[in-house]
Amino acid sequence: MVLNEPETSLHPDLLPALARLILGAAKNTQIIVVSHAPLLIEELTTGPVCARLHLLKEFGETKLGSSTLFNRPKWNWPAR
């Protein structure tokens, strides 16, 4: 499941509760969260099942922030 900016239209005080709900659901399925809210990101990264990836946009191209030529993740497209 992908949640794109779930913090939109939420009061900041509700972000910790939202993070707890997401972490609870993540025990049963993979969830990808795209967010610009530092509070939500901090709350999510306290969970043991969360991995944080920082994306950067350079010259119109989205890149993984910490990647170099030597440590980029290997993308495997599944067979159809």
C-alpha positions as CSV (number, residue, x, y, z in Angstrom):
1,M,0.0,0.0,0.0
2,V,1.3,3.5,-0.8
3,L,0.3,6.5,1.2
4,N,1.1,9.7,-0.5
5,E,1.3,12.6,1.9
6,P,-1.2,11.2,4.4
7,E,-0.6,14.3,6.6
8,T,-2.4,16.5,4.2
9,S,-5.4,18.3,5.9
10,L,-4.5,16.8,9.3
11,H,-3.8,18.9,12.4
12,P,-0.1,18.4,13.4
13,D,-1.3,17.0,16.8
14,L,-2.8,14.0,15.0
15,L,0.4,12.9,13.3
16,P,1.7,10.7,16.1
17,A,-1.6,8.9,16.2
18,L,-1.5,8.5,12.4
19,A,2.1,7.1,12.7
20,R,0.9,4.5,15.3
21,L,-1.9,3.4,12.9
22,I,0.5,3.1,10.0
23,L,3.0,1.1,12.1
24,G,0.2,-1.2,13.3
25,A,-0.9,-1.9,9.7
26,A,2.8,-2.4,8.7
27,K,2.9,-5.5,10.8
28,N,0.6,-7.2,8.3
29,T,1.6,-5.7,5.0
30,Q,4.2,-3.5,3.3
31,I,3.4,0.2,3.4
32,I,5.2,2.9,1.6
33,V,4.7,6.4,3.0
34,V,5.7,9.5,1.0
35,S,5.7,12.5,3.3
36,H,7.1,16.0,3.8
37,A,6.1,16.2,7.5
38,P,9.1,15.9,9.7
39,L,7.0,15.0,12.7
40,L,5.3,12.1,10.9
41,I,8.7,10.9,9.6
42,E,10.2,11.0,13.0
43,E,7.3,9.0,14.6
44,L,7.5,6.4,11.8
45,T,11.2,5.8,12.1
46,T,10.9,4.9,15.8
47,G,9.3,1.7,14.7
48,P,11.5,-1.4,14.1
49,V,9.9,-2.1,10.8
50,C,10.5,1.2,9.2
51,A,13.3,2.1,6.8
52,R,13.8,5.7,5.8
53,L,14.8,6.6,2.3
54,H,15.5,10.3,1.5
55,L,14.8,11.3,-2.1
56,L,16.3,14.2,-3.9
57,K,15.3,15.9,-7.1
58,E,18.3,17.0,-9.3
59,F,17.8,18.4,-12.7
60,G,14.3,16.9,-13.0
61,E,15.5,13.4,-11.9
62,T,14.6,11.8,-8.6
63,K,17.5,10.2,-6.9
64,L,18.1,8.2,-3.7
65,G,19.8,10.7,-1.4
66,S,22.5,8.5,0.1
67,S,23.2,6.4,-3.0
68,T,26.4,6.4,-5.0
69,L,27.4,4.5,-8.1
70,F,28.6,1.7,-5.8
71,N,25.7,1.3,-3.3
72,R,22.6,1.8,-5.3
73,P,19.9,-0.7,-4.7
74,K,19.5,-3.3,-7.4
75,W,16.1,-3.0,-9.0
76,N,14.7,-6.3,-10.3
77,W,11.5,-6.1,-12.3
78,P,9.3,-9.2,-11.7
79,A,8.6,-11.5,-14.7
80,R,5.1,-11.1,-16.0
